Amino acid sequence: MEQPIFTPPYEPVELNDDSRQALRKSVKMRAHLRDRGQTRFEIEVTDLSLSGFRAETSFTLWPGTVVWLTLPGLAGLEAVVAWRDKFKYGCAFAKPLHPAVFEHIIALSQR
């Protein structure tokens, strides 16, 4: 299995590690991601926490890339790609989500 790629200041973690700092909720929702070059593409968000998200896409992103996540009905949320493993990506939000926004996104994903 190919090892995930990390860029400092991000430390490698096991992809199934449950010792994360923030509660992570499993979701399944389509969203859009945009990079600084204005390239906008569709992704599948697979989990979400106050501090970040995991997604899948066939587009190539590199750790350290600044991106904006756009979910239905919300303004773009700035994040940075923390790691990648083939077509799976972990991203950290520039600012943690407000708990009410987090709960709203979780509710949207369950529709």
Phi, psi and omega in degrees: 000136178292139180279143176299152178260131180235151175233134177306146011270020184274132180264143176298138173226153175296140183297336179255019183289127180263010183264025180292159182288328186241148176300132180248132178249135176285131179224168172214101181210145176282144178208179176238148176236143179227138176258180181299333179282007178073009176288125182243130181214162183274143176226167173245112177280126184251339170203161189214143172222176177297332186257353181177191182208161173243142183215164175234140177199154177275352177283148180268125175235149181247143176308137183097348180288131176276132182224165175236125179267128177244117176253154182308126176079005181237153174290161179300138179251120182287138179210170175232140178290120182267322180205163174218148176219094186058256183253010178253141184225145171246131182233143179252128178294144176297322176230134180302148177292145171292140181307324179293322177293317177304311180296324178297316180295318178300317178298320178299322183290342183265003179280000000 
